[in-house]
């Protein structure tokens, strides 16, 4: 009965490859997010979707493309991976944007070699 | 930037002691939230305090908010080894710009020794 689930948990790949991370929430929330946490634990928002529509797109390289097929899913596709993309990527959801708590997945640790 | 800053960056205490973490931010906000992150896991929400509230309690947690100083504190009383984790404050949305994003602080790493 996991609320926000991400797959895979670990992803090791070489520079230049394309990879995807999937996220699903079974909480019935309208808003979903992708956050990136670097090696210093700094957590930064990347994207936010509300009911399948993109509402926040931070200054993220266009190699990163989010896709929301329905409001319960928000996937992240990354093209031409670079060493600097290595980080932990977290999916999160909320029912009412930022006036309510975020529910986080357990993260996907991406290592680019 | 609106990013919150927390201090101390790291805190090491014995079981039974109290732990206090502070968070400072830069803009007017709607609410401030505290999260805990255990190693290798996602963040877990602890408490949300609104800008018109000054103090909030939840079990062994006590949060204060001083909007005039743009600061908040998280107090964990009678700490346990299981409280060992990183703690983050998060602020948003920005009431001046309407920026609809939650901005996380730099985090405090708490170590509670048995």
Interface residues (C-beta under 8 A of the other chain):
Chain A: X4 X35 X40 X41 X42 X43 X44 X45 X48 X55 X56 X58 X90 X92 X97 X98 X99 X100 X101 X102 X103 X104 X105 X106 X107
Chain B: X30 X31 X33 X35 X37 X40 X41 X42 X43 X44 X45 X48 X86 X88 X90 X92 X93 X100 X101 X102 X103 X104 X106 X107
